[in-house]
Amino acid sequence: MSTATYVVDGMMCDQCVSSVAVKVTTIAGVTGVQIERITGGRSWVTVTSSAILSEESVRAALTAAGCELAGSSA
């Protein structure tokens, strides 16, 4: 089991939160997603997975959801 927290820019509304949750859960091995949206600031996405995820797969999911990966804390 692995847990990593990602800093995300561009999560402006509840629709963005839903979109991020859907896209991130499509990554192979993801078992859970917890999102903390910060209005007017950087948001946090904590992902639990069966193995360590590649940053590229998380970045691609966030980009598909209309957001941008700003950093991570594995």
N, CA, C and O atoms as a Maestro MAE file, in Angstrom:
{
 s_m_m2io_version
 :::
 2.0.0
}

f_m_ct {
 s_m_title
 :::
 protein
 m_atom[296] {
  # First column is atom index #
  i_m_mmod_type
  r_m_x_coord
  r_m_y_coord
  r_m_z_coord
  i_m_residue_number
  s_m_chain_name
  s_m_pdb_residue_name
  s_m_pdb_atom_name
  i_m_atomic_number
  :::
  1 25 0.853 -1.178 0.000 1 A "MET " " N  " 7
  2 3 0.000 0.000 0.000 1 A "MET " " CA " 6
  3 2 0.894 1.235 0.000 1 A "MET " " C  " 6
  4 15 1.893 1.289 0.718 1 A "MET " " O  " 8
  5 25 0.535 2.209 -0.798 2 A "SER " " N  " 7
  6 3 1.298 3.444 -0.912 2 A "SER " " CA " 6
  7 2 0.344 4.632 -0.834 2 A "SER " " C  " 6
  8 15 -0.769 4.576 -1.357 2 A "SER " " O  " 8
  9 25 0.782 5.704 -0.180 3 A "THR " " N  " 7
  10 3 0.004 6.938 -0.120 3 A "THR " " CA " 6
  11 2 0.910 8.097 -0.494 3 A "THR " " C  " 6
  12 15 2.031 8.208 0.002 3 A "THR " " O  " 8
  13 25 0.415 8.961 -1.373 4 A "ALA " " N  " 7
  14 3 1.173 10.138 -1.785 4 A "ALA " " CA " 6
  15 2 0.225 11.321 -1.861 4 A "ALA " " C  " 6
  16 15 -0.943 11.171 -2.218 4 A "ALA " " O  " 8
  17 25 0.736 12.497 -1.524 5 A "THR " " N  " 7
  18 3 -0.054 13.718 -1.590 5 A "THR " " CA " 6
  19 2 0.529 14.617 -2.672 5 A "THR " " C  " 6
  20 15 1.741 14.817 -2.752 5 A "THR " " O  " 8
  21 25 -0.360 15.154 -3.502 6 A "TYR " " N  " 7
  22 3 0.038 16.000 -4.623 6 A "TYR " " CA " 6
  23 2 -0.548 17.389 -4.451 6 A "TYR " " C  " 6
  24 15 -1.693 17.541 -4.027 6 A "TYR " " O  " 8
  25 25 0.233 18.394 -4.779 7 A "VAL " " N  " 7
  26 3 -0.210 19.788 -4.746 7 A "VAL " " CA " 6
  27 2 -0.718 20.117 -6.146 7 A "VAL " " C  " 6
  28 15 -0.038 19.860 -7.140 7 A "VAL " " O  " 8
  29 25 -1.921 20.688 -6.214 8 A "VAL " " N  " 7
  30 3 -2.582 20.899 -7.494 8 A "VAL " " CA " 6
  31 2 -3.009 22.352 -7.657 8 A "VAL " " C  " 6
  32 15 -3.574 22.954 -6.744 8 A "VAL " " O  " 8
  33 25 -2.732 22.901 -8.825 9 A "ASP " " N  " 7
  34 3 -3.216 24.233 -9.198 9 A "ASP " " CA " 6
  35 2 -4.392 24.090 -10.149 9 A "ASP " " C  " 6
  36 15 -4.465 23.129 -10.916 9 A "ASP " " O  " 8
  37 25 -5.313 25.047 -10.100 10 A "GLY " " N  " 7
  38 3 -6.408 25.094 -11.058 10 A "GLY " " CA " 6
  39 2 -7.687 24.413 -10.633 10 A "GLY " " C  " 6
  40 15 -8.600 24.273 -11.446 10 A "GLY " " O  " 8
  41 25 -7.785 23.984 -9.384 11 A "MET " " N  " 7
  42 3 -9.009 23.345 -8.912 11 A "MET " " CA " 6
  43 2 -9.903 24.433 -8.322 11 A "MET " " C  " 6
  44 15 -9.814 24.755 -7.137 11 A "MET " " O  " 8
  45 25 -10.765 24.991 -9.168 12 A "MET " " N  " 7
  46 3 -11.528 26.177 -8.798 12 A "MET " " CA " 6
  47 2 -12.929 25.923 -8.259 12 A "MET " " C  " 6
  48 15 -13.494 26.782 -7.582 12 A "MET " " O  " 8
  49 25 -13.506 24.740 -8.552 13 A "CYS " " N  " 7
  50 3 -14.911 24.531 -8.188 13 A "CYS " " CA " 6
  51 2 -15.153 23.062 -7.851 13 A "CYS " " C  " 6
  52 15 -14.259 22.225 -7.981 13 A "CYS " " O  " 8
  53 25 -16.369 22.766 -7.419 14 A "ASP " " N  " 7
  54 3 -16.731 21.395 -7.086 14 A "ASP " " CA " 6
  55 2 -16.687 20.485 -8.311 14 A "ASP " " C  " 6
  56 15 -16.383 19.299 -8.191 14 A "ASP " " O  " 8
  57 25 -16.989 21.032 -9.488 15 A "GLN " " N  " 7
  58 3 -16.908 20.244 -10.726 15 A "GLN " " CA " 6
  59 2 -15.461 19.821 -10.988 15 A "GLN " " C  " 6
  60 15 -15.207 18.709 -11.452 15 A "GLN " " O  " 8
  61 25 -14.520 20.710 -10.688 16 A "CYS " " N  " 7
  62 3 -13.101 20.364 -10.831 16 A "CYS " " CA " 6
  63 2 -12.732 19.224 -9.890 16 A "CYS " " C  " 6
  64 15 -12.008 18.306 -10.276 16 A "CYS " " O  " 8
  65 25 -13.223 19.281 -8.669 17 A "VAL " " N  " 7
  66 3 -12.958 18.227 -7.685 17 A "VAL " " CA " 6
  67 2 -13.484 16.891 -8.208 17 A "VAL " " C  " 6
  68 15 -12.785 15.879 -8.145 17 A "VAL " " O  " 8
  69 25 -14.702 16.887 -8.720 18 A "SER " " N  " 7
  70 3 -15.294 15.662 -9.259 18 A "SER " " CA " 6
  71 2 -14.486 15.127 -10.435 18 A "SER " " C  " 6
  72 15 -14.243 13.925 -10.535 18 A "SER " " O  " 8
  73 25 -14.078 16.016 -11.313 19 A "SER " " N  " 7
  74 3 -13.312 15.617 -12.484 19 A "SER " " CA " 6
  75 2 -11.963 15.022 -12.089 19 A "SER " " C  " 6
  76 15 -11.544 14.005 -12.642 19 A "SER " " O  " 8
  77 25 -11.287 15.652 -11.138 20 A "VAL " " N  " 7
  78 3 -10.003 15.133 -10.660 20 A "VAL " " CA " 6
  79 2 -10.191 13.757 -10.039 20 A "VAL " " C  " 6
  80 15 -9.411 12.845 -10.311 20 A "VAL " " O  " 8
  81 25 -11.208 13.598 -9.217 21 A "ALA " " N  " 7
  82 3 -11.461 12.309 -8.571 21 A "ALA " " CA " 6
  83 2 -11.683 11.215 -9.607 21 A "ALA " " C  " 6
  84 15 -11.128 10.123 -9.484 21 A "ALA " " O  " 8
  85 25 -12.485 11.499 -10.621 22 A "VAL " " N  " 7
  86 3 -12.765 10.511 -11.671 22 A "VAL " " CA " 6
  87 2 -11.498 10.153 -12.427 22 A "VAL " " C  " 6
  88 15 -11.210 8.973 -12.628 22 A "VAL " " O  " 8
  89 25 -10.745 11.147 -12.846 23 A "LYS " " N  " 7
  90 3 -9.534 10.891 -13.652 23 A "LYS " " CA " 6
  91 2 -8.472 10.156 -12.852 23 A "LYS " " C  " 6
  92 15 -7.845 9.232 -13.371 23 A "LYS " " O  " 8
  93 25 -8.257 10.542 -11.606 24 A "VAL " " N  " 7
  94 3 -7.209 9.906 -10.801 24 A "VAL " " CA " 6
  95 2 -7.581 8.461 -10.481 24 A "VAL " " C  " 6
  96 15 -6.705 7.597 -10.452 24 A "VAL " " O  " 8
  97 25 -8.858 8.184 -10.243 25 A "THR " " N  " 7
  98 3 -9.243 6.810 -9.920 25 A "THR " " CA " 6
  99 2 -9.109 5.874 -11.113 25 A "THR " " C  " 6
  100 15 -9.161 4.656 -10.940 25 A "THR " " O  " 8
  101 25 -8.940 6.404 -12.309 26 A "THR " " N  " 7
  102 3 -8.738 5.546 -13.481 26 A "THR " " CA " 6
  103 2 -7.290 5.065 -13.615 26 A "THR " " C  " 6
  104 15 -7.005 4.202 -14.445 26 A "THR " " O  " 8
  105 25 -6.382 5.607 -12.818 27 A "ILE " " N  " 7
  106 3 -4.992 5.151 -12.849 27 A "ILE " " CA " 6
  107 2 -4.933 3.746 -12.242 27 A "ILE " " C  " 6
  108 15 -5.481 3.504 -11.167 27 A "ILE " " O  " 8
  109 25 -4.276 2.839 -12.929 28 A "ALA " " N  " 7
  110 3 -4.176 1.457 -12.457 28 A "ALA " " CA " 6
  111 2 -3.569 1.409 -11.059 28 A "ALA " " C  " 6
  112 15 -2.530 2.017 -10.803 28 A "ALA " " O  " 8
  113 25 -4.223 0.683 -10.159 29 A "GLY " " N  " 7
  114 3 -3.720 0.501 -8.806 29 A "GLY " " CA " 6
  115 2 -4.261 1.467 -7.775 29 A "GLY " " C  " 6
  116 15 -4.068 1.252 -6.578 29 A "GLY " " O  " 8
  117 25 -4.937 2.532 -8.202 30 A "VAL " " N  " 7
  118 3 -5.476 3.514 -7.248 30 A "VAL " " CA " 6
  119 2 -6.651 2.890 -6.494 30 A "VAL " " C  " 6
  120 15 -7.577 2.338 -7.089 30 A "VAL " " O  " 8
  121 25 -6.582 2.996 -5.170 31 A "THR " " N  " 7
  122 3 -7.639 2.440 -4.323 31 A "THR " " CA " 6
  123 2 -8.431 3.511 -3.585 31 A "THR " " C  " 6
  124 15 -9.487 3.221 -3.023 31 A "THR " " O  " 8
  125 25 -7.935 4.747 -3.579 32 A "GLY " " N  " 7
  126 3 -8.648 5.826 -2.906 32 A "GLY " " CA " 6
  127 2 -8.089 7.190 -3.254 32 A "GLY " " C  " 6
  128 15 -6.897 7.335 -3.521 32 A "GLY " " O  " 8
  129 25 -8.962 8.192 -3.249 33 A "VAL " " N  " 7
  130 3 -8.567 9.576 -3.535 33 A "VAL " " CA " 6
  131 2 -9.261 10.477 -2.528 33 A "VAL " " C  " 6
  132 15 -10.472 10.385 -2.327 33 A "VAL " " O  " 8
  133 25 -8.481 11.351 -1.894 34 A "GLN " " N  " 7
  134 3 -9.038 12.332 -0.962 34 A "GLN " " CA " 6
  135 2 -8.571 13.704 -1.438 34 A "GLN " " C  " 6
  136 15 -7.382 13.911 -1.678 34 A "GLN " " O  " 8
  137 25 -9.511 14.638 -1.573 35 A "ILE " " N  " 7
  138 3 -9.201 15.954 -2.140 35 A "ILE " " CA " 6
  139 2 -9.562 17.046 -1.148 35 A "ILE " " C  " 6
  140 15 -10.635 17.034 -0.546 35 A "ILE " " O  " 8
  141 25 -8.648 17.985 -0.992 36 A "GLU " " N  " 7
  142 3 -8.903 19.186 -0.190 36 A "GLU " " CA " 6
  143 2 -8.732 20.385 -1.115 36 A "GLU " " C  " 6
  144 15 -7.611 20.773 -1.446 36 A "GLU " " O  " 8
  145 25 -9.859 20.968 -1.527 37 A "ARG " " N  " 7
  146 3 -9.812 22.129 -2.422 37 A "ARG " " CA " 6
  147 2 -9.644 23.390 -1.583 37 A "ARG " " C  " 6
  148 15 -10.400 23.631 -0.642 37 A "ARG " " O  " 8
  149 25 -8.660 24.173 -1.932 38 A "ILE " " N  " 7
  150 3 -8.389 25.438 -1.262 38 A "ILE " " CA " 6
  151 2 -8.793 26.566 -2.214 38 A "ILE " " C  " 6
  152 15 -8.150 26.766 -3.244 38 A "ILE " " O  " 8
  153 25 -9.843 27.294 -1.878 39 A "THR " " N  " 7
  154 3 -10.314 28.386 -2.717 39 A "THR " " CA " 6
  155 2 -9.240 29.469 -2.797 39 A "THR " " C  " 6
  156 15 -8.771 29.974 -1.777 39 A "THR " " O  " 8
  157 25 -8.861 29.815 -4.024 40 A "GLY " " N  " 7
  158 3 -7.870 30.865 -4.234 40 A "GLY " " CA " 6
  159 2 -6.439 30.428 -3.976 40 A "GLY " " C  " 6
  160 15 -5.537 31.265 -3.935 40 A "GLY " " O  " 8
  161 25 -6.215 29.133 -3.800 41 A "GLY " " N  " 7
  162 3 -4.858 28.655 -3.531 41 A "GLY " " CA " 6
  163 2 -4.633 27.280 -4.109 41 A "GLY " " C  " 6
  164 15 -5.428 26.778 -4.903 41 A "GLY " " O  " 8
  165 25 -3.552 26.690 -3.701 42 A "ARG " " N  " 7
  166 3 -3.216 25.344 -4.164 42 A "ARG " " CA " 6
  167 2 -3.996 24.314 -3.357 42 A "ARG " " C  " 6
  168 15 -4.129 24.426 -2.138 42 A "ARG " " O  " 8
  169 25 -4.500 23.323 -4.053 43 A "SER " " N  " 7
  170 3 -5.280 22.258 -3.427 43 A "SER " " CA " 6
  171 2 -4.406 21.030 -3.226 43 A "SER " " C  " 6
  172 15 -3.294 20.947 -3.749 43 A "SER " " O  " 8
  173 25 -4.932 20.070 -2.452 44 A "TRP " " N  " 7
  174 3 -4.199 18.851 -2.126 44 A "TRP " " CA " 6
  175 2 -5.000 17.644 -2.576 44 A "TRP " " C  " 6
  176 15 -6.210 17.569 -2.359 44 A "TRP " " O  " 8
  177 25 -4.316 16.705 -3.203 45 A "VAL " " N  " 7
  178 3 -4.928 15.444 -3.611 45 A "VAL " " CA " 6
  179 2 -4.086 14.328 -3.003 45 A "VAL " " C  " 6
  180 15 -2.909 14.185 -3.333 45 A "VAL " " O  " 8
  181 25 -4.686 13.540 -2.119 46 A "THR " " N  " 7
  182 3 -3.992 12.411 -1.504 46 A "THR " " CA " 6
  183 2 -4.508 11.142 -2.160 46 A "THR " " C  " 6
  184 15 -5.711 10.884 -2.203 46 A "THR " " O  " 8
  185 25 -3.565 10.353 -2.672 47 A "VAL " " N  " 7
  186 3 -3.908 9.147 -3.421 47 A "VAL " " CA " 6
  187 2 -3.349 7.922 -2.700 47 A "VAL " " C  " 6
  188 15 -2.169 7.871 -2.352 47 A "VAL " " O  " 8
  189 25 -4.212 6.947 -2.486 48 A "THR " " N  " 7
  190 3 -3.799 5.658 -1.935 48 A "THR " " CA " 6
  191 2 -3.816 4.661 -3.090 48 A "THR " " C  " 6
  192 15 -4.754 4.625 -3.886 48 A "THR " " O  " 8
  193 25 -2.766 3.859 -3.163 49 A "SER " " N  " 7
  194 3 -2.668 2.906 -4.267 49 A "SER " " CA " 6
  195 2 -1.976 1.637 -3.810 49 A "SER " " C  " 6
  196 15 -1.330 1.595 -2.763 49 A "SER " " O  " 8
  197 25 -2.127 0.608 -4.624 50 A "SER " " N  " 7
  198 3 -1.526 -0.686 -4.293 50 A "SER " " CA " 6
  199 2 -0.019 -0.697 -4.526 50 A "SER " " C  " 6
  200 15 0.677 -1.580 -4.024 50 A "SER " " O  " 8
  201 25 0.490 0.271 -5.278 51 A "ALA " " N  " 7
  202 3 1.926 0.410 -5.550 51 A "ALA " " CA " 6
  203 2 2.239 1.890 -5.751 51 A "ALA " " C  " 6
  204 15 1.329 2.702 -5.923 51 A "ALA " " O  " 8
  205 25 3.491 2.231 -5.732 52 A "ILE " " N  " 7
  206 3 3.890 3.620 -5.966 52 A "ILE " " CA " 6
  207 2 3.521 4.014 -7.395 52 A "ILE " " C  " 6
  208 15 3.827 3.289 -8.341 52 A "ILE " " O  " 8
  209 25 2.867 5.156 -7.546 53 A "LEU " " N  " 7
  210 3 2.444 5.646 -8.852 53 A "LEU " " CA " 6
  211 2 3.541 6.491 -9.489 53 A "LEU " " C  " 6
  212 15 4.314 7.146 -8.788 53 A "LEU " " O  " 8
  213 25 3.605 6.475 -10.794 54 A "SER " " N  " 7
  214 3 4.551 7.363 -11.477 54 A "SER " " CA " 6
  215 2 3.974 8.776 -11.476 54 A "SER " " C  " 6
  216 15 2.767 8.970 -11.622 54 A "SER " " O  " 8
  217 25 4.839 9.737 -11.312 55 A "GLU " " N  " 7
  218 3 4.391 11.128 -11.326 55 A "GLU " " CA " 6
  219 2 3.770 11.474 -12.675 55 A "GLU " " C  " 6
  220 15 2.852 12.291 -12.746 55 A "GLU " " O  " 8
  221 25 4.265 10.858 -13.740 56 A "GLU " " N  " 7
  222 3 3.741 11.124 -15.076 56 A "GLU " " CA " 6
  223 2 2.271 10.695 -15.198 56 A "GLU " " C  " 6
  224 15 1.475 11.380 -15.841 56 A "GLU " " O  " 8
  225 25 1.915 9.555 -14.576 57 A "SER " " N  " 7
  226 3 0.523 9.103 -14.661 57 A "SER " " CA " 6
  227 2 -0.408 10.032 -13.885 57 A "SER " " C  " 6
  228 15 -1.532 10.294 -14.315 57 A "SER " " O  " 8
  229 25 0.058 10.521 -12.757 58 A "VAL " " N  " 7
  230 3 -0.745 11.458 -11.967 58 A "VAL " " CA " 6
  231 2 -0.858 12.790 -12.705 58 A "VAL " " C  " 6
  232 15 -1.937 13.379 -12.768 58 A "VAL " " O  " 8
  233 25 0.245 13.257 -13.258 59 A "ARG " " N  " 7
  234 3 0.230 14.519 -14.014 59 A "ARG " " CA " 6
  235 2 -0.750 14.425 -15.191 59 A "ARG " " C  " 6
  236 15 -1.511 15.360 -15.441 59 A "ARG " " O  " 8
  237 25 -0.729 13.299 -15.909 60 A "ALA " " N  " 7
  238 3 -1.619 13.121 -17.060 60 A "ALA " " CA " 6
  239 2 -3.086 13.130 -16.626 60 A "ALA " " C  " 6
  240 15 -3.926 13.726 -17.300 60 A "ALA " " O  " 8
  241 25 -3.396 12.479 -15.518 61 A "ALA " " N  " 7
  242 3 -4.777 12.450 -15.019 61 A "ALA " " CA " 6
  243 2 -5.235 13.855 -14.622 61 A "ALA " " C  " 6
  244 15 -6.358 14.256 -14.927 61 A "ALA " " O  " 8
  245 25 -4.371 14.590 -13.948 62 A "LEU " " N  " 7
  246 3 -4.723 15.954 -13.534 62 A "LEU " " CA " 6
  247 2 -4.893 16.872 -14.734 62 A "LEU " " C  " 6
  248 15 -5.804 17.699 -14.761 62 A "LEU " " O  " 8
  249 25 -4.029 16.733 -15.715 63 A "THR " " N  " 7
  250 3 -4.131 17.537 -16.932 63 A "THR " " CA " 6
  251 2 -5.440 17.234 -17.652 63 A "THR " " C  " 6
  252 15 -6.116 18.145 -18.129 63 A "THR " " O  " 8
  253 25 -5.797 15.958 -17.730 64 A "ALA " " N  " 7
  254 3 -7.068 15.559 -18.368 64 A "ALA " " CA " 6
  255 2 -8.261 16.152 -17.628 64 A "ALA " " C  " 6
  256 15 -9.313 16.380 -18.226 64 A "ALA " " O  " 8
  257 25 -8.104 16.402 -16.338 65 A "ALA " " N  " 7
  258 3 -9.180 16.980 -15.524 65 A "ALA " " CA " 6
  259 2 -9.165 18.510 -15.563 65 A "ALA " " C  " 6
  260 15 -10.032 19.153 -14.972 65 A "ALA " " O  " 8
  261 25 -8.184 19.094 -16.258 66 A "GLY " " N  " 7
  262 3 -8.116 20.548 -16.383 66 A "GLY " " CA " 6
  263 2 -7.318 21.224 -15.293 66 A "GLY " " C  " 6
  264 15 -7.429 22.436 -15.108 66 A "GLY " " O  " 8
  265 25 -6.513 20.464 -14.564 67 A "CYS " " N  " 7
  266 3 -5.694 21.010 -13.479 67 A "CYS " " CA " 6
  267 2 -4.219 20.767 -13.776 67 A "CYS " " C  " 6
  268 15 -3.867 20.146 -14.779 67 A "CYS " " O  " 8
  269 25 -3.375 21.263 -12.898 68 A "GLU " " N  " 7
  270 3 -1.929 21.150 -13.100 68 A "GLU " " CA " 6
  271 2 -1.248 20.667 -11.822 68 A "GLU " " C  " 6
  272 15 -1.511 21.173 -10.731 68 A "GLU " " O  " 8
  273 25 -0.372 19.685 -11.977 69 A "LEU " " N  " 7
  274 3 0.423 19.199 -10.851 69 A "LEU " " CA " 6
  275 2 1.470 20.249 -10.505 69 A "LEU " " C  " 6
  276 15 2.270 20.638 -11.356 69 A "LEU " " O  " 8
  277 25 1.466 20.708 -9.254 70 A "ALA " " N  " 7
  278 3 2.423 21.722 -8.816 70 A "ALA " " CA " 6
  279 2 3.548 21.120 -7.976 70 A "ALA " " C  " 6
  280 15 4.591 21.748 -7.798 70 A "ALA " " O  " 8
  281 25 3.343 19.905 -7.459 71 A "GLY " " N  " 7
  282 3 4.356 19.263 -6.650 71 A "GLY " " CA " 6
  283 2 3.796 18.034 -5.967 71 A "GLY " " C  " 6
  284 15 2.600 17.754 -6.050 71 A "GLY " " O  " 8
  285 25 4.678 17.294 -5.284 72 A "SER " " N  " 7
  286 3 4.221 16.101 -4.577 72 A "SER " " CA " 6
  287 2 4.998 15.881 -3.321 72 A "SER " " C  " 6
  288 15 6.098 16.405 -3.148 72 A "SER " " O  " 8
  289 25 4.422 15.101 -2.441 73 A "SER " " N  " 7
  290 3 5.049 14.710 -1.200 73 A "SER " " CA " 6
  291 2 4.731 13.250 -0.978 73 A "SER " " C  " 6
  292 15 3.718 12.918 -0.363 73 A "SER " " O  " 8
  293 25 5.590 12.373 -1.476 74 A "ALA " " N  " 7
  294 3 5.314 10.921 -1.420 74 A "ALA " " CA " 6
  295 2 5.505 10.394 -0.031 74 A "ALA " " C  " 6
  296 15 5.319 9.201 0.208 74 A "ALA " " O  " 8
  :::
 }
 m_bond[295] {
  # First column is bond index #
  i_m_from
  i_m_to
  i_m_order
  :::
  1 1 2 1
  2 2 3 1
  3 3 4 2
  4 3 5 1
  5 5 6 1
  6 6 7 1
  7 7 8 2
  8 7 9 1
  9 9 10 1
  10 10 11 1
  11 11 12 2
  12 11 13 1
  13 13 14 1
  14 14 15 1
  15 15 16 2
  16 15 17 1
  17 17 18 1
  18 18 19 1
  19 19 20 2
  20 19 21 1
  21 21 22 1
  22 22 23 1
  23 23 24 2
  24 23 25 1
  25 25 26 1
  26 26 27 1
  27 27 28 2
  28 27 29 1
  29 29 30 1
  30 30 31 1
  31 31 32 2
  32 31 33 1
  33 33 34 1
  34 34 35 1
  35 35 36 2
  36 35 37 1
  37 37 38 1
  38 38 39 1
  39 39 40 2
  40 39 41 1
  41 41 42 1
  42 42 43 1
  43 43 44 2
  44 43 45 1
  45 45 46 1
  46 46 47 1
  47 47 48 2
  48 47 49 1
  49 49 50 1
  50 50 51 1
  51 51 52 2
  52 51 53 1
  53 53 54 1
  54 54 55 1
  55 55 56 2
  56 55 57 1
  57 57 58 1
  58 58 59 1
  59 59 60 2
  60 59 61 1
  61 61 62 1
  62 62 63 1
  63 63 64 2
  64 63 65 1
  65 65 66 1
  66 66 67 1
  67 67 68 2
  68 67 69 1
  69 69 70 1
  70 70 71 1
  71 71 72 2
  72 71 73 1
  73 73 74 1
  74 74 75 1
  75 75 76 2
  76 75 77 1
  77 77 78 1
  78 78 79 1
  79 79 80 2
  80 79 81 1
  81 81 82 1
  82 82 83 1
  83 83 84 2
  84 83 85 1
  85 85 86 1
  86 86 87 1
  87 87 88 2
  88 87 89 1
  89 89 90 1
  90 90 91 1
  91 91 92 2
  92 91 93 1
  93 93 94 1
  94 94 95 1
  95 95 96 2
  96 95 97 1
  97 97 98 1
  98 98 99 1
  99 99 100 2
  100 99 101 1
  101 101 102 1
  102 102 103 1
  103 103 104 2
  104 103 105 1
  105 105 106 1
  106 106 107 1
  107 107 108 2
  108 107 109 1
  109 109 110 1
  110 110 111 1
  111 111 112 2
  112 111 113 1
  113 113 114 1
  114 114 115 1
  115 115 116 2
  116 115 117 1
  117 117 118 1
  118 118 119 1
  119 119 120 2
  120 119 121 1
  121 121 122 1
  122 122 123 1
  123 123 124 2
  124 123 125 1
  125 125 126 1
  126 126 127 1
  127 127 128 2
  128 127 129 1
  129 129 130 1
  130 130 131 1
  131 131 132 2
  132 131 133 1
  133 133 134 1
  134 134 135 1
  135 135 136 2
  136 135 137 1
  137 137 138 1
  138 138 139 1
  139 139 140 2
  140 139 141 1
  141 141 142 1
  142 142 143 1
  143 143 144 2
  144 143 145 1
  145 145 146 1
  146 146 147 1
  147 147 148 2
  148 147 149 1
  149 149 150 1
  150 150 151 1
  151 151 152 2
  152 151 153 1
  153 153 154 1
  154 154 155 1
  155 155 156 2
  156 155 157 1
  157 157 158 1
  158 158 159 1
  159 159 160 2
  160 159 161 1
  161 161 162 1
  162 162 163 1
  163 163 164 2
  164 163 165 1
  165 165 166 1
  166 166 167 1
  167 167 168 2
  168 167 169 1
  169 169 170 1
  170 170 171 1
  171 171 172 2
  172 171 173 1
  173 173 174 1
  174 174 175 1
  175 175 176 2
  176 175 177 1
  177 177 178 1
  178 178 179 1
  179 179 180 2
  180 179 181 1
  181 181 182 1
  182 182 183 1
  183 183 184 2
  184 183 185 1
  185 185 186 1
  186 186 187 1
  187 187 188 2
  188 187 189 1
  189 189 190 1
  190 190 191 1
  191 191 192 2
  192 191 193 1
  193 193 194 1
  194 194 195 1
  195 195 196 2
  196 195 197 1
  197 197 198 1
  198 198 199 1
  199 199 200 2
  200 199 201 1
  201 201 202 1
  202 202 203 1
  203 203 204 2
  204 203 205 1
  205 205 206 1
  206 206 207 1
  207 207 208 2
  208 207 209 1
  209 209 210 1
  210 210 211 1
  211 211 212 2
  212 211 213 1
  213 213 214 1
  214 214 215 1
  215 215 216 2
  216 215 217 1
  217 217 218 1
  218 218 219 1
  219 219 220 2
  220 219 221 1
  221 221 222 1
  222 222 223 1
  223 223 224 2
  224 223 225 1
  225 225 226 1
  226 226 227 1
  227 227 228 2
  228 227 229 1
  229 229 230 1
  230 230 231 1
  231 231 232 2
  232 231 233 1
  233 233 234 1
  234 234 235 1
  235 235 236 2
  236 235 237 1
  237 237 238 1
  238 238 239 1
  239 239 240 2
  240 239 241 1
  241 241 242 1
  242 242 243 1
  243 243 244 2
  244 243 245 1
  245 245 246 1
  246 246 247 1
  247 247 248 2
  248 247 249 1
  249 249 250 1
  250 250 251 1
  251 251 252 2
  252 251 253 1
  253 253 254 1
  254 254 255 1
  255 255 256 2
  256 255 257 1
  257 257 258 1
  258 258 259 1
  259 259 260 2
  260 259 261 1
  261 261 262 1
  262 262 263 1
  263 263 264 2
  264 263 265 1
  265 265 266 1
  266 266 267 1
  267 267 268 2
  268 267 269 1
  269 269 270 1
  270 270 271 1
  271 271 272 2
  272 271 273 1
  273 273 274 1
  274 274 275 1
  275 275 276 2
  276 275 277 1
  277 277 278 1
  278 278 279 1
  279 279 280 2
  280 279 281 1
  281 281 282 1
  282 282 283 1
  283 283 284 2
  284 283 285 1
  285 285 286 1
  286 286 287 1
  287 287 288 2
  288 287 289 1
  289 289 290 1
  290 290 291 1
  291 291 292 2
  292 291 293 1
  293 293 294 1
  294 294 295 1
  295 295 296 2
  :::
 }
}
